[in-house]
Amino acid sequence: AKAHSECLEDRQYIKIANNVIKSNKPISVGYPISSINVSIPPLNNKWSVPISIKRISSTQSAVECAVEQVEELLHQENLALAEQSIINTLDSGYGCAAYICPTYVHENLVNIIRFRYGNKIWLPAPAPIQGAKGTPAIYGEKFYLIDASRTKIYTRKGKTYEVYQKSIFELAHQDYIELDGQTSKGRNLKILIWKWTDLLVRTKKGHNMKDKSFDIVASRVVDANTGELVFKKTMFTTIHGQRKGEINTQQAFESYRHRYDIEPSIKFCKQKFLLEKYQTPDKQHF
């Protein structure tokens, strides 16, 4: 946040957390930052190391900056990442065609992305009947990433209408596993995980998604003793990439759990490296 640094060029609105005054909006003025971290054993125990940190300019989105960073990293000869199998885990802000489509071209890159609760997904359309006229359909039946089917009421331009949303859980899954877990305080957990394969999302803003099927992993955490849900909603993560079939259900779930490893690293940079405290009138120095 650089709210008072009027000499700095290209400042923009940024999100801030932990507002002291409740009525204040969680925004300020400064520089948004995009960081890509690497998690390598034995460092992947709630810790990761930044290998690319960039300032997001006012002429690009966070997604566009991330795509640019991935391209640069995969083409750096000294890292030789393009020849390795790479799993990149991302939060729901990157669960869009603008990120998935341009990174799909990298043969050895698999993206595991959290999708927002309530997202729409589609089955591929059935094979066309031989001799049928017209362009073959791409998208088949539509489902929603929700726990149970529901009817939702919308109001638009003064008119109210209902939309029936069919839950993904009404679609037959291809895999199901249960894992045991435990909190730091010793609470025993049971983790229920479902997997569906080869689903689609719609093409958006010129990013073609018709031929980029992906898998979905749904996970619920329940108390092993009482059977009660620990979290109110199911978490949905998706597996994208040409080699997505090599990632099994448990690996996909555990890989996404390590996405949190970036948070302690960011906190360390803020507290120890003074990432938010550095004062300069020049954006290049920053």
TORTI-436300 format. One line per 5 residues: number of its first residue (from 1); their letters; for each residue x, y, z of N, C-alpha, C. Coordinates in Angstrom, 1 decimal, padded with zeros to 4 digits. Layout:
<recs>
NUM	a	X,Y,Z,X,Y,Z,X,Y,Z  ... .
</recs>
This chain:
<recs>
1	akahs	000.8,-001.2,000.0,000.0,000.0,000.0,000.9,001.2,000.0  000.6,002.1,-001.0,001.4,003.4,-001.1,000.4,004.6,-001.2  -000.5,004.7,-000.2,-001.5,005.6,-000.3,-001.0,007.1,-000.3  000.1,007.3,000.4,000.6,008.7,000.5,001.9,009.0,-000.4  002.2,008.0,-001.2,003.4,008.2,-002.1,003.0,008.8,-003.4 .
6	ecled	002.7,010.1,-003.5,002.2,010.7,-004.7,003.2,010.8,-005.8  004.5,010.6,-005.5,005.5,010.7,-006.6,005.6,009.4,-007.4  005.1,008.3,-006.8,005.2,007.0,-007.5,004.2,006.9,-008.7  004.7,006.5,-009.8,003.9,006.3,-011.0,003.1,005.1,-011.0  002.0,005.1,-011.8,001.2,003.9,-012.1,000.6,003.2,-010.8 .
11	rqyik	000.3,004.0,-009.8,-000.4,003.4,-008.6,-001.8,003.1,-009.0  -002.4,002.2,-008.3,-003.8,001.8,-008.6,-004.5,001.3,-007.3  -005.7,001.1,-007.4,-006.5,000.6,-006.3,-006.1,-000.9,-006.0  -005.9,-001.1,-004.7,-005.5,-002.5,-004.3,-006.4,-002.9,-003.1  -006.5,-004.2,-002.9,-007.3,-004.7,-001.7,-006.4,-004.8,-000.5 .
16	iannv	-006.9,-004.4,000.6,-006.2,-004.5,001.9,-007.1,-005.3,002.9  -006.5,-005.9,003.9,-007.2,-006.7,004.9,-007.1,-006.0,006.2  -007.9,-006.6,007.2,-007.8,-006.2,008.6,-008.1,-004.7,008.8  -009.2,-004.2,008.3,-009.6,-002.9,008.5,-009.9,-002.7,010.0  -009.3,-001.6,010.6,-009.6,-001.3,012.0,-011.0,-000.7,012.2 .
21	iksnk	-011.4,000.2,011.2,-012.7,000.8,011.3,-013.6,000.0,010.4  -014.7,-000.5,011.0,-015.6,-001.4,010.3,-016.2,-000.8,009.1  -016.5,000.5,009.1,-017.2,001.2,008.0,-016.3,001.4,006.8  -014.9,001.3,007.0,-014.0,001.5,005.9,-014.1,000.4,004.9  -013.9,000.7,003.6,-013.9,-000.3,002.6,-012.5,-000.9,002.5 .
26	pisvg	-012.4,-002.2,002.2,-011.0,-002.9,002.2,-010.2,-002.5,000.9  -010.0,-001.3,000.7,-009.2,-000.9,-000.5,-008.2,000.2,-000.1  -007.2,000.3,-000.9,-006.2,001.4,-000.7,-005.6,001.7,-002.1  -004.6,002.5,-002.1,-003.9,002.9,-003.3,-002.4,002.4,-003.2  -001.9,001.7,-004.2,-000.6,001.2,-004.2,-000.3,000.3,-005.4 .
31	ypiss	000.5,-000.7,-005.1,000.9,-001.6,-006.2,000.5,-003.1,-005.9  -000.3,-003.7,-006.8,-000.5,-005.1,-006.6,000.7,-005.9,-007.1  000.9,-007.0,-006.4,002.1,-007.9,-006.6,001.7,-009.3,-006.9  002.3,-009.9,-007.9,002.1,-011.3,-008.3,003.3,-012.1,-008.0  003.1,-013.2,-007.2,004.3,-014.0,-006.8,004.0,-015.5,-007.2 .
36	invsi	005.0,-016.1,-007.8,005.0,-017.5,-008.0,006.1,-018.2,-007.2  005.7,-019.1,-006.4,006.6,-019.8,-005.4,006.9,-021.2,-005.8  008.0,-021.8,-005.4,008.3,-023.2,-005.7,008.3,-023.9,-004.3  007.7,-025.1,-004.3,007.6,-025.9,-003.1,008.3,-027.2,-003.5  009.5,-027.4,-002.8,010.3,-028.6,-003.1,010.6,-029.3,-001.8 .
41	pplnn	010.4,-030.7,-001.7,010.7,-031.4,-000.5,012.2,-031.2,-000.2  012.6,-031.1,001.1,011.7,-031.1,002.3,011.1,-029.8,002.7  011.1,-028.8,001.8,010.7,-027.4,002.1,009.2,-027.3,002.0  008.4,-028.3,001.6,007.0,-028.2,001.3,006.2,-028.4,002.6  006.7,-028.3,003.7,006.0,-028.3,005.0,005.6,-026.9,005.4 .
46	kwsvp	004.5,-026.4,004.8,004.0,-025.1,005.1,005.1,-024.0,004.8  005.8,-024.1,003.7,006.8,-023.1,003.4,007.1,-023.3,001.9  007.4,-022.2,001.2,007.7,-022.2,-000.2,008.7,-021.0,-000.4  009.3,-021.0,-001.6,010.3,-020.0,-001.9,009.9,-019.3,-003.1  009.9,-017.9,-003.1,009.5,-017.2,-004.3,010.5,-017.3,-005.4 .
51	isikr	010.1,-017.6,-006.6,011.1,-017.6,-007.7,010.7,-016.6,-008.8  009.6,-015.9,-008.6,009.2,-014.8,-009.5,008.2,-013.9,-008.8  008.6,-012.6,-008.7,007.8,-011.6,-008.1,007.7,-010.4,-009.0  006.5,-010.1,-009.4,006.3,-009.0,-010.4,005.2,-008.0,-009.9  005.5,-006.8,-010.3,004.4,-005.7,-010.0,003.4,-005.8,-011.2 .
56	isstq	002.1,-005.9,-010.8,001.1,-005.9,-011.9,000.8,-004.5,-012.3  001.1,-004.2,-013.6,000.9,-002.9,-014.1,-000.6,-002.6,-014.2  -000.9,-001.3,-014.4,-002.3,-000.9,-014.5,-002.9,-001.2,-015.8  -002.1,-001.7,-016.8,-002.6,-002.0,-018.1,-002.9,-003.5,-018.2  -002.7,-004.3,-017.2,-002.9,-005.8,-017.2,-003.6,-006.2,-016.0 .
61	savec	-004.2,-007.4,-016.1,-004.9,-008.0,-014.9,-003.9,-008.9,-014.2  -004.3,-009.4,-013.0,-003.5,-010.3,-012.3,-003.3,-011.6,-013.0  -004.4,-012.0,-013.7,-004.3,-013.3,-014.5,-003.3,-013.1,-015.7  -003.4,-012.0,-016.4,-002.4,-011.8,-017.5,-001.0,-011.7,-017.0  -000.8,-011.1,-015.8,000.6,-011.1,-015.3,001.0,-012.5,-014.9 .
66	aveqv	000.2,-013.3,-014.3,000.5,-014.7,-014.0,000.9,-015.5,-015.2  000.1,-015.4,-016.3,000.4,-016.1,-017.6,001.8,-015.7,-018.1  002.1,-014.4,-018.0,003.4,-013.9,-018.4,004.5,-014.5,-017.6  004.3,-014.6,-016.3,005.3,-015.1,-015.4,005.6,-016.6,-015.7  004.5,-017.4,-015.9,004.6,-018.8,-016.2,005.4,-019.0,-017.5 .
71	eellh	005.1,-018.2,-018.5,005.8,-018.3,-019.8,007.3,-018.0,-019.6  007.6,-017.0,-018.8,009.0,-016.6,-018.6,009.8,-017.8,-017.8  009.1,-018.3,-016.8,009.8,-019.4,-016.0,010.0,-020.6,-016.8  009.0,-021.0,-017.6,009.2,-022.2,-018.4,010.2,-022.1,-019.5  010.5,-020.9,-019.9,011.5,-020.7,-021.0,012.9,-020.3,-020.5 .
76	qenla	013.0,-020.2,-019.2,014.4,-019.9,-018.6,015.3,-021.2,-018.7  016.3,-021.1,-019.5,017.2,-022.3,-019.7,017.8,-022.8,-018.4  018.2,-021.8,-017.6,018.9,-022.3,-016.3,018.0,-023.0,-015.4  016.7,-022.9,-015.5,015.8,-023.6,-014.6,015.4,-024.9,-015.2  015.3,-025.0,-016.6,014.9,-026.2,-017.3,013.6,-026.8,-016.8 .
81	laeqs	012.6,-025.9,-016.6,011.3,-026.4,-016.1,010.5,-027.0,-017.2  010.7,-026.5,-018.4,009.8,-026.9,-019.5,009.9,-028.4,-019.7  011.0,-029.1,-019.4,011.2,-030.5,-019.6,010.7,-031.3,-018.4  010.3,-030.7,-017.3,009.9,-031.4,-016.2,008.3,-031.4,-016.0  007.8,-032.4,-015.3,006.4,-032.4,-015.0,006.2,-031.4,-013.9 .
86	iintl	005.4,-030.3,-014.1,005.2,-029.2,-013.2,003.7,-029.2,-012.8  003.4,-029.1,-011.5,002.1,-028.9,-011.0,002.0,-027.5,-010.4  001.1,-026.7,-011.0,000.9,-025.3,-010.5,-000.4,-025.2,-009.8  -000.5,-024.9,-008.5,-001.7,-024.7,-007.8,-002.1,-023.3,-007.6  -003.4,-023.0,-007.9,-003.8,-021.6,-007.9,-005.2,-021.5,-007.2 .
91	dsgyg	-005.5,-020.3,-006.7,-006.8,-020.1,-006.0,-007.8,-019.7,-007.1  -009.0,-019.4,-006.6,-010.2,-019.3,-007.5,-010.1,-018.1,-008.4  -009.2,-017.1,-008.1,-009.1,-016.0,-009.0,-008.5,-016.3,-010.4  -007.9,-017.5,-010.5,-007.3,-017.9,-011.8,-008.2,-019.0,-012.4  -009.3,-019.3,-011.9,-010.2,-020.3,-012.5,-011.0,-019.8,-013.6 .
96	caayi	-010.4,-019.3,-014.6,-011.1,-018.7,-015.7,-010.3,-019.0,-017.0  -011.1,-018.8,-018.1,-010.5,-019.2,-019.5,-009.3,-018.3,-019.8  -009.2,-017.1,-019.3,-008.1,-016.2,-019.6,-006.8,-016.8,-019.0  -006.8,-017.6,-018.0,-005.6,-018.2,-017.5,-005.4,-019.6,-018.1  -006.5,-020.4,-018.0,-006.4,-021.8,-018.4,-006.0,-022.0,-019.9 .
101	cptyv	-006.6,-021.2,-020.7,-006.4,-021.4,-022.2,-005.0,-021.1,-022.6  -004.3,-020.0,-022.3,-003.0,-019.8,-022.8,-001.9,-020.7,-022.1  -002.2,-021.2,-020.9,-001.2,-022.1,-020.3,-001.4,-023.5,-020.7  -002.5,-023.9,-021.3,-002.8,-025.2,-021.7,-001.8,-025.7,-022.8  -001.1,-024.8,-023.5,-000.2,-025.2,-024.6,001.1,-025.9,-024.1 .
106	henlv	001.4,-025.7,-022.8,002.6,-026.3,-022.2,002.3,-027.7,-021.9  003.0,-028.6,-022.6,002.7,-030.1,-022.5,002.9,-030.6,-021.1  003.9,-030.2,-020.4,004.3,-030.8,-019.1,003.7,-030.0,-017.9  002.8,-029.0,-018.1,002.3,-028.2,-017.1,000.9,-028.7,-016.7  000.6,-029.0,-015.5,-000.7,-029.3,-015.0,-001.1,-028.2,-014.0 .
111	niirf	-002.3,-027.6,-014.2,-002.8,-026.6,-013.3,-003.9,-027.2,-012.4  -003.7,-027.1,-011.1,-004.8,-027.5,-010.2,-005.3,-026.2,-009.6  -006.6,-025.9,-009.9,-007.2,-024.6,-009.6,-008.5,-024.8,-008.8  -008.6,-024.0,-007.8,-009.9,-024.0,-007.1,-010.9,-023.3,-007.8  -012.1,-023.9,-008.0,-013.2,-023.2,-008.7,-014.2,-022.7,-007.6 .
116	rygnk	-014.8,-021.6,-007.9,-015.7,-021.0,-007.0,-017.0,-021.8,-006.8  -017.5,-021.9,-005.6,-018.7,-022.6,-005.3,-019.8,-022.0,-006.1  -020.6,-022.9,-006.8,-021.7,-022.4,-007.7,-021.3,-022.3,-009.1  -020.0,-022.5,-009.5,-019.6,-022.4,-010.9,-020.4,-023.4,-011.8  -020.6,-023.0,-013.1,-021.3,-023.9,-014.0,-020.3,-024.7,-014.8 .
121	iwlpa	-020.6,-025.9,-015.0,-019.7,-026.8,-015.8,-020.6,-027.7,-016.7  -020.0,-028.2,-017.8,-020.8,-028.9,-018.8,-020.2,-030.3,-019.1  -021.0,-031.3,-019.4,-020.6,-032.5,-020.0,-020.3,-032.3,-021.5  -019.4,-033.0,-022.1,-019.3,-032.9,-023.5,-020.6,-033.4,-024.2  -021.0,-032.9,-025.3,-022.2,-033.3,-026.0,-022.0,-034.8,-026.5 .
126	papiq	-023.1,-035.5,-026.5,-023.0,-036.9,-027.1,-022.6,-036.9,-028.5  -022.0,-038.0,-029.0,-021.6,-038.0,-030.4,-022.8,-037.9,-031.3  -022.7,-037.1,-032.4,-023.8,-036.8,-033.3,-024.3,-038.1,-034.0  -025.6,-038.1,-034.2,-026.2,-039.3,-035.0,-025.7,-039.2,-036.4  -025.3,-040.4,-036.9,-024.8,-040.4,-038.3,-025.8,-039.9,-039.3 .
131	gakgt	-025.4,-039.0,-040.1,-026.3,-038.5,-041.1,-027.0,-037.3,-040.7  -026.9,-036.9,-039.4,-027.6,-035.7,-038.9,-027.0,-034.4,-039.5  -027.8,-033.4,-039.8,-027.4,-032.2,-040.4,-027.1,-031.1,-039.3  -026.3,-030.1,-039.8,-026.0,-029.1,-038.8,-024.7,-029.3,-038.1  -024.2,-028.3,-037.5,-022.9,-028.3,-036.8,-023.1,-029.1,-035.5 .
136	paiyg	-022.2,-030.1,-035.3,-022.3,-030.9,-034.0,-022.2,-030.1,-032.8  -023.0,-030.4,-031.8,-022.9,-029.7,-030.5,-021.6,-030.0,-029.8  -021.2,-029.0,-029.0,-019.9,-029.2,-028.2,-020.3,-029.5,-026.7  -021.3,-028.8,-026.2,-021.6,-028.9,-024.8,-022.9,-029.7,-024.6  -022.9,-030.5,-023.6,-024.1,-031.3,-023.3,-024.8,-030.8,-022.1 .
141	ekfyl	-025.1,-031.7,-021.1,-025.9,-031.3,-019.9,-025.1,-030.4,-019.0  -025.7,-029.4,-018.4,-025.1,-028.4,-017.5,-025.3,-028.8,-016.0  -024.2,-028.6,-015.2,-024.3,-028.9,-013.8,-023.7,-027.7,-013.1  -023.9,-027.7,-011.8,-023.4,-026.6,-010.9,-022.5,-027.2,-009.8  -021.5,-026.5,-009.4,-020.6,-027.0,-008.3,-021.2,-026.5,-007.0 .
146	idasr	-022.3,-027.3,-006.6,-023.0,-027.1,-005.4,-023.2,-028.4,-004.7  -023.5,-028.4,-003.4,-023.7,-029.6,-002.6,-025.0,-030.4,-003.0  -026.1,-029.6,-003.3,-027.3,-030.2,-003.6,-028.1,-029.4,-004.6  -028.9,-030.0,-005.4,-029.6,-029.3,-006.4,-030.6,-028.3,-005.7  -030.9,-027.2,-006.4,-031.7,-026.2,-005.8,-032.4,-025.3,-006.9 .
151	tkiyt	-033.4,-024.6,-006.5,-034.0,-023.6,-007.4,-033.6,-022.2,-006.8  -033.0,-021.4,-007.7,-032.6,-020.1,-007.2,-033.4,-019.0,-007.9  -033.8,-018.0,-007.1,-034.6,-016.9,-007.6,-033.7,-015.7,-007.9  -033.9,-015.2,-009.1,-033.1,-014.0,-009.6,-034.1,-012.9,-009.9  -033.6,-011.7,-009.7,-034.4,-010.5,-010.1,-033.6,-009.7,-011.0 .
156	rkgkt	-034.1,-009.4,-012.2,-033.4,-008.6,-013.2,-034.4,-007.7,-013.9  -034.1,-006.4,-013.9,-034.9,-005.3,-014.5,-036.3,-005.4,-014.0  -036.4,-005.6,-012.7,-037.7,-005.6,-012.0,-038.5,-006.9,-012.2  -038.0,-007.9,-012.9,-038.7,-009.2,-013.1,-038.0,-010.3,-012.3  -038.8,-011.1,-011.7,-038.3,-012.2,-010.9,-038.5,-013.5,-011.7 .
161	yevyq	-037.4,-014.4,-011.7,-037.5,-015.7,-012.4,-036.7,-016.7,-011.6  -037.1,-017.9,-011.9,-036.4,-019.0,-011.2,-035.5,-019.8,-012.1  -034.4,-020.3,-011.6,-033.5,-021.1,-012.3,-033.2,-022.4,-011.5  -033.4,-023.5,-012.1,-033.1,-024.8,-011.5,-031.6,-025.1,-011.7  -030.9,-025.3,-010.6,-029.4,-025.6,-010.6,-029.2,-027.1,-010.2 .
166	ksife	-028.7,-027.9,-011.1,-028.5,-029.3,-010.9,-027.1,-029.5,-010.3  -027.0,-030.2,-009.2,-025.7,-030.4,-008.5,-024.9,-031.4,-009.3  -023.6,-031.1,-009.2,-022.6,-032.1,-009.8,-022.7,-033.5,-009.1  -023.2,-033.5,-007.9,-023.3,-034.8,-007.2,-024.4,-035.7,-007.8  -025.2,-035.1,-008.7,-026.2,-036.0,-009.4,-025.6,-036.7,-010.6 .
171	lahqd	-024.4,-036.3,-010.9,-023.6,-037.0,-012.0,-022.8,-038.1,-011.4  -022.8,-039.2,-012.1,-022.0,-040.4,-011.6,-020.5,-040.0,-011.6  -019.9,-040.2,-010.5,-018.4,-039.9,-010.3,-017.6,-041.1,-010.8  -016.3,-040.8,-011.2,-015.4,-041.9,-011.7,-014.5,-042.4,-010.6  -014.4,-041.7,-009.5,-013.5,-042.2,-008.4,-014.0,-041.6,-007.1 .
176	yield	-013.8,-042.3,-006.0,-014.2,-041.9,-004.6,-013.2,-042.5,-003.6  -012.6,-041.7,-002.8,-011.7,-042.2,-001.8,-012.0,-041.5,-000.4  -011.5,-042.1,000.7,-011.6,-041.5,002.0,-010.2,-041.5,002.6  -009.9,-040.3,003.2,-008.6,-040.2,003.9,-008.8,-039.8,005.3  -007.9,-040.2,006.2,-007.9,-039.9,007.6,-007.0,-038.6,007.8 .
181	gqtsk	-007.4,-037.8,008.7,-006.7,-036.6,009.0,-006.8,-036.2,010.4  -006.0,-035.2,010.8,-006.1,-034.8,012.2,-005.6,-033.3,012.3  -006.3,-032.6,013.1,-005.9,-031.2,013.3,-004.7,-031.1,014.2  -004.2,-029.9,014.4,-003.0,-029.7,015.2,-003.4,-029.9,016.7  -004.7,-029.8,017.0,-005.1,-030.0,018.4,-005.6,-031.4,018.7 .
186	grnlk	-005.4,-032.3,017.7,-005.7,-033.7,017.9,-007.1,-034.2,017.5  -007.8,-033.3,016.9,-009.2,-033.7,016.4,-009.1,-034.6,015.2  -009.7,-035.8,015.3,-009.7,-036.7,014.2,-010.7,-036.3,013.1  -010.2,-036.4,011.9,-011.0,-036.0,010.7,-011.2,-037.1,009.7  -012.2,-037.1,008.9,-012.4,-037.9,007.8,-012.6,-037.1,006.6 .
191	iliwk	-011.8,-037.3,005.5,-011.9,-036.5,004.3,-012.5,-037.3,003.2  -013.6,-036.9,002.7,-014.3,-037.6,001.6,-014.0,-036.9,000.3  -013.6,-037.6,-000.7,-013.1,-037.0,-002.0,-013.8,-037.7,-003.2  -014.4,-036.9,-004.0,-015.0,-037.5,-005.3,-014.3,-036.9,-006.5  -014.3,-037.6,-007.6,-013.6,-037.1,-008.8,-014.5,-037.4,-010.0 .
196	wtdll	-014.6,-036.4,-010.9,-015.3,-036.5,-012.2,-014.3,-036.1,-013.2  -014.3,-036.8,-014.4,-013.4,-036.6,-015.4,-014.0,-036.0,-016.7  -013.2,-035.3,-017.4,-013.5,-034.8,-018.8,-014.8,-033.9,-018.8  -014.7,-032.8,-018.1,-015.8,-031.8,-018.2,-015.3,-030.6,-018.9  -016.3,-029.6,-019.1,-015.9,-028.4,-019.9,-016.5,-027.2,-019.2 .
201	vrtkk	-015.9,-026.0,-019.6,-016.5,-024.7,-019.3,-016.6,-024.0,-020.6  -017.3,-022.9,-020.6,-017.6,-022.2,-021.9,-016.4,-021.4,-022.3  -016.2,-021.2,-023.6,-015.3,-020.3,-024.2,-015.7,-018.9,-023.7  -014.7,-018.0,-023.4,-015.0,-016.7,-022.9,-014.0,-015.7,-023.4  -014.4,-014.6,-024.0,-013.6,-013.5,-024.4,-012.5,-013.9,-025.4 .
206	ghnmk	-012.9,-014.8,-026.3,-011.9,-015.3,-027.3,-011.0,-016.4,-026.9  -011.1,-016.8,-025.6,-010.3,-018.0,-025.1,-011.0,-019.3,-025.3  -010.6,-020.0,-026.3,-011.3,-021.2,-026.7,-011.1,-022.4,-025.7  -012.2,-022.8,-025.1,-012.2,-023.9,-024.1,-012.9,-025.1,-024.6  -013.3,-025.2,-025.8,-014.1,-026.3,-026.4,-013.3,-027.6,-026.4 .
211	dksfd	-012.0,-027.6,-026.5,-011.2,-028.8,-026.6,-010.3,-029.0,-025.4  -010.6,-028.3,-024.3,-009.8,-028.3,-023.1,-010.5,-028.9,-021.9  -010.8,-030.2,-022.0,-011.5,-030.8,-020.9,-010.7,-030.9,-019.6  -011.3,-031.0,-018.5,-010.6,-031.0,-017.2,-011.3,-032.0,-016.3  -010.7,-032.3,-015.2,-011.3,-033.1,-014.1,-011.6,-032.3,-012.9 .
216	ivasr	-012.6,-032.7,-012.2,-013.1,-032.0,-011.0,-012.9,-032.9,-009.7  -012.4,-032.4,-008.7,-012.2,-033.1,-007.4,-013.0,-032.3,-006.3  -013.9,-033.0,-005.7,-014.7,-032.4,-004.6,-014.3,-033.0,-003.3  -014.1,-032.2,-002.3,-013.6,-032.7,-001.0,-014.5,-032.1,000.1  -014.9,-033.0,001.1,-015.6,-032.6,002.3,-014.8,-033.1,003.5 .
221	vvdan	-014.7,-032.3,004.5,-014.1,-032.7,005.7,-015.1,-032.8,006.8  -015.2,-034.0,007.5,-016.1,-034.2,008.5,-015.4,-034.7,009.8  -016.0,-034.5,010.9,-015.5,-035.0,012.2,-015.6,-036.5,012.2  -014.5,-037.2,012.5,-014.5,-038.6,012.4,-015.3,-039.2,013.5  -015.6,-038.5,014.6,-016.3,-039.1,015.7,-017.8,-038.8,015.6 .
226	tgelv	-018.2,-037.6,015.2,-019.6,-037.2,015.2,-020.2,-037.2,013.8  -019.3,-037.2,012.7,-019.8,-037.2,011.4,-020.3,-035.8,010.9  -020.1,-034.8,011.7,-020.6,-033.4,011.4,-019.6,-032.8,010.4  -020.1,-031.9,009.6,-019.2,-031.2,008.6,-018.3,-030.2,009.4  -017.0,-030.2,009.1,-016.1,-029.2,009.7,-016.3,-027.9,008.9 .
231	fkktm	-016.4,-027.9,007.6,-016.7,-026.7,006.8,-018.0,-026.8,006.2  -018.7,-025.7,006.1,-020.1,-025.7,005.6,-020.3,-026.2,004.2  -019.3,-025.8,003.3,-019.4,-026.1,001.9,-018.3,-027.0,001.4  -018.6,-027.8,000.4,-017.6,-028.6,-000.3,-016.6,-027.7,-001.0  -015.4,-028.1,-001.1,-014.4,-027.5,-001.9,-014.2,-028.2,-003.2 .
236	fttih	-014.2,-027.4,-004.3,-014.1,-028.0,-005.6,-012.8,-027.5,-006.2  -011.9,-028.4,-006.6,-010.7,-028.1,-007.3,-010.7,-028.8,-008.6  -010.0,-028.2,-009.6,-010.0,-028.8,-011.0,-008.6,-029.0,-011.5  -008.5,-030.0,-012.4,-007.2,-030.4,-012.9,-007.2,-030.1,-014.4  -006.3,-029.3,-014.8,-006.2,-028.9,-016.2,-004.8,-029.2,-016.8 .
241	gqrkg	-004.8,-029.6,-018.1,-003.5,-029.8,-018.7,-003.5,-031.1,-019.6  -002.6,-031.1,-020.5,-002.5,-032.3,-021.4,-002.1,-033.6,-020.6  -001.5,-033.5,-019.5,-001.1,-034.6,-018.7,-002.0,-034.8,-017.4  -003.2,-034.2,-017.4,-004.0,-034.3,-016.2,-004.3,-035.7,-015.8  -004.4,-036.7,-016.8,-004.7,-038.0,-016.4,-003.7,-038.7,-015.6 .
246	eintq	-002.5,-038.1,-015.5,-001.4,-038.7,-014.6,-001.5,-038.3,-013.2  -002.5,-037.4,-012.9,-002.7,-036.9,-011.5,-003.8,-037.7,-010.9  -003.6,-038.5,-009.9,-004.7,-039.3,-009.3,-005.4,-038.4,-008.3  -006.5,-039.0,-007.7,-007.4,-038.2,-006.9,-006.7,-037.7,-005.6  -006.0,-038.6,-004.9,-005.3,-038.2,-003.7,-004.2,-037.2,-004.0 .
251	qafes	-003.5,-037.4,-005.1,-002.4,-036.4,-005.4,-003.0,-035.0,-005.7  -004.1,-035.0,-006.4,-004.7,-033.7,-006.7,-005.1,-033.0,-005.4  -005.7,-033.7,-004.5,-006.2,-033.1,-003.2,-005.0,-032.6,-002.4  -004.0,-033.5,-002.3,-002.8,-033.1,-001.4,-002.0,-032.0,-002.1  -001.9,-032.0,-003.4,-001.2,-030.9,-004.1,-001.8,-029.5,-003.8 .
256	yrhry	-003.2,-029.5,-003.9,-003.8,-028.2,-003.6,-003.7,-027.8,-002.2  -003.6,-028.7,-001.2,-003.4,-028.3,000.2,-002.1,-027.5,000.3  -001.1,-027.8,-000.5,000.2,-027.1,-000.4,000.1,-025.7,-001.0  -001.0,-025.3,-001.6,-001.1,-024.0,-002.1,-001.0,-023.0,-001.0  -001.4,-023.4,000.2,-001.3,-022.5,001.4,000.1,-022.2,001.7 .
261	dieps	001.1,-023.0,001.2,002.5,-022.8,001.6,003.0,-021.4,001.1  002.3,-020.8,000.2,002.7,-019.4,-000.3,002.4,-018.4,000.8  001.4,-018.6,001.6,001.0,-017.6,002.6,002.1,-017.3,003.6  002.7,-018.3,004.3,003.8,-017.9,005.2,004.9,-017.2,004.6  005.2,-017.6,003.3,006.3,-016.9,002.6,006.0,-015.4,002.4 .
266	ikfck	004.8,-015.1,002.0,004.4,-013.7,001.8,004.4,-013.0,003.1  004.0,-013.6,004.2,004.0,-013.0,005.5,005.4,-012.7,005.9  006.3,-013.6,005.6,007.8,-013.4,006.0,008.3,-012.3,005.2  008.0,-012.2,003.9,008.5,-011.0,003.1,008.0,-009.7,003.6  006.8,-009.7,004.1,006.3,-008.4,004.6,006.9,-008.0,005.9 .
271	qkfll	007.1,-009.0,006.8,007.6,-008.7,008.2,009.1,-008.6,008.2  009.8,-009.4,007.5,011.3,-009.5,007.6,012.0,-008.7,006.5  011.5,-008.8,005.3,012.1,-008.1,004.2,011.5,-006.7,003.9  010.5,-006.3,004.7,009.9,-005.0,004.6,009.3,-004.7,003.2  008.7,-005.8,002.6,008.1,-005.6,001.3,007.1,-004.5,001.3 .
276	ekyqt	006.3,-004.3,002.3,005.3,-003.2,002.3,005.8,-001.9,002.9  007.0,-001.9,003.5,007.5,-000.7,004.2,008.5,000.1,003.4  009.0,-000.5,002.3,010.1,000.1,001.5,009.6,001.4,001.0  010.4,002.5,001.2,010.0,003.8,000.8,010.9,004.3,-000.4  010.3,004.7,-001.5,011.1,005.2,-002.6,010.1,006.0,-003.5 .
281	pdkqh	010.6,007.1,-004.2,009.7,007.9,-005.1,009.7,007.3,-006.5  010.5,006.2,-006.7,010.7,005.7,-008.1,010.2,004.2,-008.1  009.3,004.0,-009.1,008.7,002.6,-009.2,009.7,001.6,-009.6  010.8,002.0,-010.4,011.8,001.0,-010.8,012.6,000.6,-009.6  012.9,001.5,-008.6,013.6,001.1,-007.4,012.8,000.1,-006.6 .
286	f	011.4,000.4,-006.6,010.6,-000.5,-005.8,010.6,-001.9,-006.4 .
</recs>
